[in-house]
Amino acid sequence: MYDYVVGSLSPDIATKVPDIILKTQHVDQYDTLKAALIERTAASERHHLQQLVTGEELGDGKPSQLLRQMEQLLGDQAAANTQPFLKELFLQCLLSNVRMVLAFTPATATIQDLAVLTDKVMEVLEQPNSSPPVINTVNSKLATELAQLKQELTQLKLSLRPQKKSFSCSRSPPRQPQKNANPQCSFCWYHQYFSKDAK
């Protein structure tokens, strides 16, 4: 039985387990060969699948579109037995905050379910209303600007007050009207010189 299985192996498969084939015969040689084939071919298949989808990015498209692209690249290899590994590769292409949300999904969720859910999560994250309210921030900024404006007005009043005092002190007192040197004389110069002829 063991010799028949070894003889039926294709060259590319046989090259994966040469150490098992050339090993001295023992009791569990068939089970050992089977386990080695499953492990090594699975690892080789995972590596091949990873190489196929390497370089695929989410970009501006939807996550569901990315999944379809990955499935198209894999073609017939996107079978049911590769779905867990495909899910792992798909999650690696998503943003870290999206992966945190998907971490709470049931383990039984299919990769298609995850893609639909990821589309909805991305729509919520891209909405402008998803940003935190800025009302308190605006009010705080206005209060700060008003306080600064009041302070500047106070400083302006203080700077103008000394200038007003200085201006009032430097003004010369108003001149008193000069009184007549000879108060007793109420006549004009014409009467002084032409007193006799003045009319």
Wavefront OBJ file of the C-alpha trace (Angstrom):
o trace
v 0.000 0.000 0.000
v 2.720 2.455 0.969
v 4.842 1.634 -2.074
v 1.813 2.039 -4.329
v 1.054 5.523 -2.927
v 4.664 6.615 -3.308
v 4.744 5.377 -6.901
v 1.536 7.284 -7.686
v 2.891 10.633 -6.542
v 3.503 13.200 -9.276
v 7.052 14.571 -9.526
v 6.119 18.008 -8.167
v 4.396 16.429 -5.137
v 7.184 13.926 -4.552
v 9.739 16.725 -4.418
v 7.899 18.142 -1.410
v 8.460 15.037 0.743
v 11.798 13.500 -0.344
v 12.957 13.105 3.245
v 9.855 11.042 4.079
v 10.106 8.825 0.988
v 13.794 8.060 1.466
v 13.433 7.393 5.161
v 13.807 3.829 6.390
v 10.489 2.003 6.535
v 8.673 2.072 9.868
v 5.257 1.189 11.225
v 3.515 4.554 10.705
v 5.148 5.388 7.380
v 1.835 5.802 5.524
v 0.338 8.137 8.150
v 3.613 10.058 8.331
v 3.652 10.521 4.548
v 0.005 11.606 4.510
v 0.484 14.177 7.282
v 3.607 15.582 5.623
v 1.845 15.897 2.251
v -1.133 17.733 3.775
v 1.044 20.114 5.757
v 3.540 20.944 3.029
v 1.099 21.224 0.133
v -1.160 23.443 2.238
v 1.762 25.731 3.090
v 2.766 25.848 -0.572
v -0.799 26.651 -1.606
v -1.050 29.441 0.979
v 2.183 30.916 -0.323
v 0.916 30.722 -3.896
v -2.380 32.384 -2.992
v -0.586 35.100 -1.089
v 1.615 35.837 -4.078
v -1.443 36.133 -6.313
v -3.186 38.763 -4.197
v -0.052 40.620 -3.057
v -0.217 44.245 -4.136
v -4.001 44.454 -4.029
v -5.079 47.537 -2.091
v -8.394 48.972 -1.008
v -7.813 52.393 -2.571
v -10.957 54.439 -3.157
v -13.126 51.416 -3.906
v -15.430 49.506 -1.600
v -14.139 46.539 0.412
v -16.605 44.268 -1.396
v -15.008 45.310 -4.703
v -11.587 44.419 -3.314
v -12.865 40.971 -2.345
v -14.230 40.380 -5.838
v -10.872 41.345 -7.334
v -9.076 38.912 -5.039
v -11.506 36.116 -5.937
v -11.021 36.822 -9.645
v -7.248 36.601 -9.238
v -7.543 33.264 -7.460
v -10.009 31.921 -10.016
v -10.785 28.238 -9.437
v -8.447 28.219 -6.449
v -10.913 30.342 -4.470
v -12.604 27.186 -3.254
v -14.231 26.542 0.091
v -11.033 25.159 1.615
v -9.177 28.402 0.874
v -11.860 30.703 2.333
v -10.248 31.015 5.800
v -6.936 32.044 4.270
v -8.677 34.385 1.824
v -10.492 35.980 4.771
v -7.151 36.523 6.480
v -5.683 38.185 3.395
v -8.792 40.328 2.965
v -8.628 41.608 6.547
v -4.962 42.494 6.128
v -5.913 44.939 3.356
v -8.329 46.878 5.606
v -7.639 49.800 7.909
v -6.795 49.013 11.516
v -9.883 50.774 12.929
v -12.110 48.784 10.562
v -10.466 45.535 11.644
v -11.209 46.461 15.256
v -14.924 46.721 14.435
v -14.915 43.421 12.546
v -13.237 41.706 15.498
v -16.642 41.634 17.232
v -18.357 39.726 14.413
v -19.227 36.043 14.973
v -16.623 33.503 13.943
v -19.253 31.853 11.733
v -19.547 34.952 9.521
v -18.502 34.275 5.953
v -16.075 36.435 4.057
v -18.975 37.771 1.983
v -20.753 38.832 5.195
v -17.611 40.613 6.326
v -17.329 42.429 3.005
v -20.918 43.732 3.235
v -20.411 44.815 6.845
v -17.124 46.495 5.966
v -18.851 48.528 3.239
v -21.308 49.877 5.829
v -18.543 50.655 8.326
v -16.591 52.577 5.694
v -19.684 54.594 4.741
v -20.157 55.663 8.363
v -16.502 56.595 8.786
v -16.502 58.690 5.609
v -19.544 60.773 6.588
v -18.726 64.380 7.606
v -21.149 64.132 10.531
v -19.075 61.381 12.029
v -16.555 63.967 13.217
v -16.929 65.114 16.852
v -18.954 68.302 17.493
v -16.933 71.497 17.596
v -19.488 73.779 19.310
v -17.669 73.789 22.633
v -14.394 74.460 20.879
v -15.854 77.434 18.986
v -17.410 78.892 22.154
v -14.139 78.555 24.017
v -12.280 80.270 21.194
v -14.769 83.155 21.096
v -14.533 83.607 24.861
v -10.752 83.764 24.643
v -10.863 86.336 21.847
v -13.380 88.499 23.750
v -11.227 88.436 26.878
v -8.205 89.438 24.833
v -10.153 92.267 23.197
v -11.272 93.587 26.605
v -7.702 93.532 27.817
v -6.517 95.487 24.783
v -9.244 98.109 25.306
v -8.249 98.501 28.950
v -4.622 98.994 27.994
v -5.636 101.549 25.382
v -7.603 103.560 27.959
v -4.666 103.527 30.348
v -2.279 104.704 27.651
v -4.561 107.593 26.662
v -5.160 108.881 30.202
v -1.612 110.281 30.867
v -1.569 111.979 27.478
v -4.726 113.901 28.374
v -3.245 115.132 31.674
v -0.030 116.239 30.036
v -1.927 118.093 27.395
v -4.065 119.995 29.928
v -1.068 120.917 32.095
v 1.005 122.226 29.233
v -1.644 124.591 28.084
v -0.874 128.197 28.963
v -3.545 129.910 30.992
v -5.821 132.140 29.019
v -4.677 135.727 28.851
v -6.687 138.249 30.710
v -7.754 141.205 28.649
v -5.381 144.121 29.166
v -6.873 146.930 31.079
v -6.479 150.481 29.984
v -3.245 151.945 31.303
v -5.142 155.063 32.223
v -8.510 153.956 33.521
v -9.522 157.491 34.259
v -9.277 158.421 30.647
v -12.331 157.256 28.826
v -11.643 159.305 25.707
v -10.068 157.971 22.598
v -6.882 159.322 21.148
v -8.810 161.674 18.910
v -10.169 163.527 21.894
v -6.756 163.579 23.497
v -5.207 165.450 20.591
v -8.151 167.415 19.350
v -9.987 167.967 22.548
v -10.973 171.462 21.718
v -11.974 170.835 18.165
v -13.423 167.340 18.780
v -17.144 167.160 18.503
l 1 2 3 4 5 6 7 8 9 10 11 12 13 14 15 16 17 18 19 20 21 22 23 24 25 26 27 28 29 30 31 32 33 34 35 36 37 38 39 40 41 42 43 44 45 46 47 48 49 50 51 52 53 54 55 56 57 58 59 60 61 62 63 64 65 66 67 68 69 70 71 72 73 74 75 76 77 78 79 80 81 82 83 84 85 86 87 88 89 90 91 92 93 94 95 96 97 98 99 100 101 102 103 104 105 106 107 108 109 110 111 112 113 114 115 116 117 118 119 120 121 122 123 124 125 126 127 128 129 130 131 132 133 134 135 136 137 138 139 140 141 142 143 144 145 146 147 148 149 150 151 152 153 154 155 156 157 158 159 160 161 162 163 164 165 166 167 168 169 170 171 172 173 174 175 176 177 178 179 180 181 182 183 184 185 186 187 188 189 190 191 192 193 194 195 196 197 198 199
